[in-house]
Amino acid sequence: MRIALFTETFLPKVDGIVTRLRYTVEQLQRQGDQVLVISPDGGLTEYKGAQIHGVSGFPLPLYPELKLALPRPSIGYAVERFKPDLIHVVNPAVLGLAGLFYSKTFNLPLLASYHTHLPEYLQHYGLGMLEGLLWELLKAGHNQARLNLCTSTAMKQALTEHGIERVNVWQRGVDTETFQPYLANAEMRSHLSQGHPESPLLLYVGRLSPEKEIDRIKPVLESIPGARLALVGDGPHRQTLEEYFTGTNTHFVGYLQGRELAAAFASSDAFVFPSRTETLGLVLLEAMAAGCPVVAARSGGIPDIVQDGVNGYLFDPLDERGAIAATQRLLANSEEREMLRRHARREAERWSWEAATRQLRSYYQSVMMA
């Protein structure tokens, strides 16, 4: 198959969506398909054999890490030269509109996928009054596709309830070869804890942005005597968070990738994830693959991954003390913590990127035959 993949974000940006797309492109190419990625220009023209057509853009005002790339005629020429069998639009928003347009222009099957729960994000940027309008726009875009994919059963239900049709789940995936428990080491633990490896070590990995609700980790940290917190990642909310966590044992680590990131997970005592806007939470699977016990909000797609008391702990996101109680329980019982580590790793091993991409290819084939 020849797939034209339209996405609002791609390399060199680092986030869960890019991680999924990166592994998907690699697996598709490995399985004999050809992929053309059309994305905001990041300086790359090729990835794992796939062509990249970069479109110049400008930083989004509320989220400068994200580039806004407007559709332009060069996209049509690139699609025409590539001669795809179908078009896959990821989070159709601005650049994705070109994918919708060219699917009609060239009479190509269209599949769309939903990865970012944008209506929930609006509340965290003071734009909650636009939620209804955004759902209408999402519905108008997604309902042009022959099939819409999302990343959890909760998101499937949410999309369906808001009038988006032909929705199915694209299963999760994780790199269990990179993320391994044995990568735990004293040097990484000392780095994350700023020289206090004996202290309880809490970890957060992801974008430092308002919708991730990282500020809700502060009372958890303060409830555990001597605990340290490592925040791995970067984003538009970093300066605000640095001010908010002033006076606490918090280390802003910045970005880590590959085996360094895997070692950070494996070397920590608990991965605390308070976000209520996750469509899946890929980073949770990475933590679990590395054997890091998870404490996460019972919200969005997270319960599809975390079984409370089996491979992690879930807390009620409306309970102000829920995350505190769950984290304290985790740290108080070393035997239970080790049990959670083993079960978390076992759960992660069920979800390979190869299997997730095989499922995606079957969806592609069903769309082409429809």
NUBA-670408 format. One line per 4 residues: number of its first residue (from 0); their letters; for each residue z, x, y of C-alpha. Coordinates in Angstrom, 3 decimals, always signed. Layout:
! NUBA-670408
NUM> A> Z:X:Y | ...
END
This chain:
! NUBA-670408
0> MRIA> +0.000:+0.000:+0.000 | -0.530:+0.961:+3.610 | +2.320:-0.230:+5.835 | +2.400:-0.251:+9.648
4> LFTE> +6.102:-0.165:+10.540 | +6.985:-1.245:+14.085 | +10.520:-0.345:+15.157 | +12.394:-0.293:+18.454
8> TFLP> +14.288:+2.832:+17.343 | +13.500:+5.859:+15.172 | +14.120:+9.579:+14.937 | +15.546:+11.648:+16.542
12> KVDG> +18.014:+8.849:+17.359 | +20.955:+8.646:+14.971 | +22.277:+5.246:+13.869 | +22.430:+2.993:+10.820
16> IVTR> +19.017:+1.438:+11.405 | +17.330:+4.826:+11.713 | +19.109:+6.015:+8.566 | +17.795:+3.034:+6.590
20> LRYT> +14.272:+3.471:+7.956 | +14.303:+7.210:+7.356 | +15.181:+6.838:+3.682 | +12.812:+3.879:+3.297
24> VEQL> +9.856:+5.801:+4.724 | +10.661:+8.766:+2.498 | +10.885:+6.574:-0.616 | +7.704:+4.635:+0.200
28> QRQG> +5.747:+7.861:+0.655 | +7.246:+9.253:-2.554 | +6.177:+6.133:-4.452 | +2.563:+6.573:-3.311
32> DQVL> +2.422:+4.315:-0.260 | +1.220:+5.340:+3.192 | +3.292:+4.518:+6.266 | +2.447:+4.488:+9.969
36> VISP> +5.593:+4.327:+12.134 | +5.100:+2.931:+15.631 | +8.200:+3.596:+17.708 | +9.424:+4.853:+21.091
40> DGGL> +8.279:+8.451:+21.514 | +10.844:+10.898:+20.171 | +8.603:+13.955:+20.090 | +7.680:+13.623:+16.400
44> TEYK> +4.214:+12.959:+14.985 | +5.071:+13.018:+11.265 | +8.025:+12.405:+8.949 | +7.921:+13.041:+5.170
48> GAQI> +4.170:+12.532:+5.152 | +4.238:+9.370:+7.271 | +2.341:+9.292:+10.564 | +4.349:+8.534:+13.721
52> HGVS> +2.680:+6.967:+16.746 | +5.130:+7.484:+19.613 | +4.988:+5.145:+22.598 | +6.405:+6.421:+25.874
56> GFPL> +9.354:+4.450:+27.198 | +12.385:+4.541:+29.464 | +16.148:+4.332:+28.769 | +17.599:+0.844:+28.479
60> PLYP> +19.972:+0.331:+31.457 | +22.916:-1.015:+29.396 | +22.295:+1.402:+26.540 | +20.599:+4.634:+27.737
64> ELKL> +20.429:+6.071:+24.194 | +17.883:+3.374:+23.383 | +14.365:+3.708:+24.779 | +12.441:+0.654:+25.893
68> ALPR> +8.774:+1.159:+24.990 | +6.268:-1.424:+26.198 | +3.208:-2.436:+24.139 | -0.044:-0.749:+25.199
72> PSIG> -3.665:-0.596:+23.964 | -3.194:+2.768:+22.198 | -1.090:+0.937:+19.589 | -4.038:-1.265:+18.658
76> YAVE> -6.309:+1.759:+18.257 | -3.718:+3.458:+16.016 | -3.367:+0.348:+13.836 | -7.130:-0.080:+13.600
80> RFKP> -7.609:+3.552:+12.503 | -4.802:+3.313:+9.937 | -6.132:+0.070:+8.363 | -2.785:-1.241:+7.050
84> DLIH> -2.374:-3.799:+4.309 | +0.538:-5.392:+6.139 | +2.767:-5.056:+9.196 | +6.553:-4.761:+9.007
88> VVNP> +8.387:-5.360:+12.295 | +11.986:-4.146:+12.511 | +14.153:-6.062:+15.007 | +11.188:-7.541:+16.932
92> AVLG> +12.097:-7.340:+20.606 | +9.739:-5.520:+22.983 | +7.635:-2.995:+21.089 | +7.862:-5.348:+18.137
96> LAGL> +5.846:-7.911:+20.067 | +2.858:-5.616:+19.550 | +3.428:-5.902:+15.806 | +3.351:-9.699:+16.052
100> FYSK> +0.203:-9.535:+18.190 | -1.743:-7.147:+15.971 | -0.814:-9.006:+12.805 | -2.713:-11.958:+14.295
104> TFNL> -5.483:-9.853:+15.832 | -6.301:-8.083:+12.556 | -5.275:-11.016:+10.328 | -2.606:-8.957:+8.535
108> PLLA> +0.403:-10.254:+6.591 | +3.601:-9.981:+8.664 | +7.148:-9.252:+7.442 | +10.094:-8.914:+9.825
112> SYHT> +13.609:-7.588:+9.278 | +16.844:-8.225:+11.180 | +19.327:-5.363:+11.442 | +21.214:-5.725:+14.734
116> HLPE> +23.268:-8.838:+15.457 | +22.199:-8.945:+19.094 | +23.643:-12.388:+19.949 | +27.115:-11.053:+19.084
120> YLQH> +26.521:-7.924:+21.156 | +25.972:-9.948:+24.347 | +29.651:-10.858:+24.609 | +30.611:-7.184:+24.758
124> YGLG> +28.254:-6.563:+27.685 | +29.327:-9.575:+29.737 | +26.155:-11.530:+28.900 | +27.552:-14.165:+26.549
128> MLEG> +25.892:-16.969:+28.527 | +22.509:-15.745:+27.257 | +23.350:-16.156:+23.566 | +21.555:-19.492:+23.163
132> LLWE> +18.421:-18.191:+24.868 | +18.422:-15.054:+22.717 | +18.612:-17.107:+19.512 | +15.574:-19.099:+20.676
136> LLKA> +13.648:-15.887:+21.341 | +14.647:-14.456:+17.960 | +13.593:-17.664:+16.247 | +10.219:-17.666:+18.036
140> GHNQ> +9.515:-14.082:+16.939 | +10.862:-14.141:+13.385 | +9.292:-17.467:+12.455 | +5.843:-15.944:+12.870
144> ARLN> +6.558:-13.776:+9.815 | +5.771:-14.805:+6.257 | +9.160:-13.398:+5.231 | +12.292:-12.370:+7.132
148> LCTS> +14.717:-9.864:+5.648 | +18.328:-9.233:+6.590 | +21.006:-6.984:+5.139 | +23.758:-9.306:+3.888
152> TAMK> +24.454:-12.821:+2.673 | +26.472:-13.544:+5.833 | +23.490:-12.644:+8.011 | +21.182:-14.748:+5.855
156> QALT> +23.426:-17.720:+6.474 | +23.664:-17.024:+10.225 | +19.886:-16.687:+10.646 | +19.192:-19.808:+8.612
160> EHGI> +21.739:-21.843:+10.582 | +19.979:-20.817:+13.816 | +16.584:-22.006:+12.630 | +15.036:-18.792:+11.326
164> ERVN> +12.978:-19.580:+8.240 | +12.020:-17.813:+5.000 | +15.048:-15.475:+4.975 | +16.024:-13.172:+2.137
168> VWQR> +18.360:-10.199:+1.663 | +17.127:-6.594:+1.608 | +19.726:-4.830:-0.501 | +21.844:-1.987:+0.765
172> GVDT> +21.337:+1.680:-0.051 | +23.239:+4.946:+0.299 | +22.582:+8.618:-0.398 | +25.081:+9.278:-3.175
176> ETFQ> +23.789:+12.827:-3.624 | +24.729:+13.865:-0.081 | +27.942:+11.833:+0.241 | +30.298:+13.135:-2.456
180> PYLA> +34.113:+13.224:-2.789 | +34.126:+16.871:-3.865 | +33.037:+17.933:-0.349 | +36.595:+17.461:+0.931
184> NAEM> +37.837:+20.756:+2.331 | +40.702:+22.159:+4.356 | +38.457:+23.606:+7.075 | +36.885:+20.250:+7.928
188> RSHL> +40.233:+18.466:+7.796 | +41.721:+21.027:+10.172 | +38.731:+20.635:+12.527 | +38.974:+16.842:+12.593
192> SQGH> +42.749:+16.900:+13.086 | +42.607:+19.685:+15.703 | +44.696:+22.047:+13.617 | +47.093:+19.525:+12.066
196> PESP> +45.794:+19.121:+8.502 | +49.188:+17.960:+7.239 | +49.084:+14.844:+9.450 | +47.674:+11.457:+8.353
200> LLLY> +43.997:+11.538:+9.359 | +42.120:+8.414:+10.460 | +38.366:+8.512:+10.895 | +35.733:+6.465:+12.712
204> VGRL> +32.015:+7.247:+12.458 | +29.335:+5.484:+14.470 | +28.072:+4.691:+17.942 | +30.624:+4.842:+20.738
208> SPEK> +29.625:+1.535:+22.304 | +31.522:-1.617:+23.367 | +30.386:-3.824:+20.474 | +32.000:-1.430:+17.964
212> EIDR> +35.458:-2.338:+19.369 | +36.793:+1.189:+18.858 | +39.605:+0.502:+21.322 | +41.193:-1.648:+18.595
216> IKPV> +41.943:+1.527:+16.602 | +44.412:+2.750:+19.234 | +47.351:+0.500:+18.186 | +46.699:+1.491:+14.554
220> LESI> +46.929:+5.166:+15.479 | +50.092:+4.636:+17.514 | +51.758:+2.711:+14.675 | +51.632:+5.677:+12.278
224> PGAR> +53.966:+8.574:+13.155 | +52.110:+11.857:+13.644 | +48.711:+10.395:+12.771 | +45.490:+11.915:+14.107
228> LALV> +42.222:+10.128:+14.843 | +38.735:+11.677:+14.709 | +35.891:+9.770:+16.375 | +32.556:+11.054:+15.062
232> GDGP> +29.492:+10.023:+17.051 | +28.486:+9.489:+20.641 | +27.242:+6.740:+22.889 | +27.402:+4.998:+26.257
236> HRQT> +31.093:+4.078:+25.935 | +32.370:+7.616:+25.330 | +33.781:+8.317:+28.793 | +35.561:+4.954:+28.886
240> LEEY> +37.046:+5.619:+25.450 | +38.133:+9.149:+26.391 | +40.118:+7.663:+29.272 | +41.509:+4.877:+27.091
244> FTGT> +42.699:+7.278:+24.349 | +44.218:+9.776:+26.814 | +47.659:+10.823:+25.605 | +46.949:+10.055:+21.954
248> NTHF> +46.097:+12.424:+19.070 | +42.385:+11.627:+19.273 | +39.546:+14.107:+18.798 | +36.069:+13.197:+20.072
252> VGYL> +34.047:+15.193:+17.564 | +30.475:+14.287:+18.593 | +27.638:+13.881:+16.115 | +27.833:+15.202:+12.557
256> QGRE> +25.034:+14.871:+10.018 | +24.264:+15.641:+6.379 | +26.860:+17.566:+4.399 | +29.069:+18.064:+7.465
260> LAAA> +29.329:+14.299:+7.892 | +29.896:+13.868:+4.162 | +32.701:+16.461:+4.326 | +34.279:+14.597:+7.265
264> FASS> +34.424:+11.390:+5.223 | +35.711:+13.132:+2.107 | +38.394:+15.054:+4.026 | +39.916:+12.012:+5.762
268> DAFV> +42.677:+9.660:+4.596 | +41.212:+6.386:+5.906 | +38.027:+5.172:+7.528 | +38.978:+2.523:+10.089
272> FPSR> +36.170:+0.168:+11.107 | +37.160:-2.690:+13.462 | +33.651:-3.918:+14.428 | +32.956:-7.647:+14.045
276> TETL> +29.205:-7.410:+14.754 | +27.949:-5.590:+11.637 | +24.963:-6.985:+9.768 | +25.806:-4.579:+6.937
280> GLVL> +27.731:-1.467:+7.975 | +25.786:+1.323:+6.294 | +28.418:+3.805:+7.409 | +30.937:+1.974:+5.201
284> LEAM> +28.824:+2.740:+2.147 | +28.633:+6.396:+3.177 | +32.417:+6.528:+3.498 | +32.820:+4.909:+0.090
288> AAGC> +30.309:+7.250:-1.528 | +32.366:+10.168:-0.192 | +35.555:+8.646:-1.593 | +37.105:+7.774:+1.764
292> PVVA> +39.199:+4.564:+1.592 | +37.961:+1.915:+4.016 | +39.957:-0.395:+6.285 | +37.503:-2.855:+7.851
296> ARSG> +37.280:-6.235:+9.553 | +36.494:-9.193:+7.298 | +33.380:-10.083:+9.277 | +29.582:-10.111:+9.153
300> GIPD> +28.108:-8.242:+6.210 | +31.222:-6.149:+5.512 | +32.677:-8.395:+2.744 | +29.418:-7.874:+0.829
304> IVQD> +30.459:-4.231:+0.453 | +34.264:-4.095:+0.562 | +36.393:-5.972:-1.986 | +39.869:-6.278:-0.558
308> GVNG> +42.377:-4.342:-2.646 | +39.688:-3.121:-5.049 | +37.565:-0.554:-3.181 | +39.111:-0.843:+0.297
312> YLFD> +41.105:-3.153:+2.538 | +39.850:-6.012:+4.687 | +41.808:-7.489:+7.581 | +41.488:-10.670:+9.606
316> PLDE> +39.690:-9.614:+12.814 | +41.640:-12.266:+14.780 | +44.999:-10.878:+13.645 | +46.104:-8.230:+16.132
320> RGAI> +48.326:-6.587:+13.498 | +45.895:-6.950:+10.590 | +44.372:-3.473:+10.858 | +47.804:-1.922:+11.417
324> AATQ> +49.296:-3.491:+8.277 | +46.281:-2.603:+6.128 | +46.212:+1.039:+7.278 | +49.965:+1.469:+6.872
328> RLLA> +49.741:+0.061:+3.349 | +46.903:+2.437:+2.495 | +48.739:+5.527:+3.714 | +52.063:+4.542:+2.131
332> NSEE> +50.844:+4.485:-1.463 | +49.062:+7.623:-2.658 | +48.367:+6.226:-6.156 | +46.730:+3.095:-4.771
336> REML> +44.763:+5.215:-2.306 | +43.368:+7.317:-5.145 | +42.455:+4.173:-7.051 | +40.579:+2.855:-4.013
340> RRHA> +38.743:+6.179:-3.698 | +37.521:+5.984:-7.297 | +36.457:+2.351:-7.047 | +34.735:+2.940:-3.710
344> RREA> +32.669:+5.754:-5.185 | +31.804:+3.598:-8.196 | +30.604:+0.774:-5.936 | +28.443:+3.144:-3.854
348> ERWS> +26.802:+4.538:-6.982 | +25.307:+1.081:-7.647 | +23.147:+1.230:-4.513 | +20.454:+3.893:-4.411
352> WEAA> +17.726:+4.069:-1.757 | +15.176:+4.169:-4.553 | +16.312:+0.755:-5.825 | +16.449:-0.692:-2.310
356> TRQL> +12.897:+0.472:-1.646 | +11.638:-0.912:-4.962 | +12.985:-4.270:-3.870 | +11.304:-3.906:-0.450
360> RSYY> +7.971:-3.101:-2.127 | +8.269:-6.289:-4.187 | +8.801:-8.216:-0.950 | +5.733:-6.528:+0.539
364> QSVM> +3.658:-7.556:-2.473 | +4.863:-11.164:-2.289 | +3.936:-11.315:+1.418 | +0.465:-9.939:+0.732
368> MA> -0.105:-12.515:-2.005 | +1.190:-15.479:+0.023
END
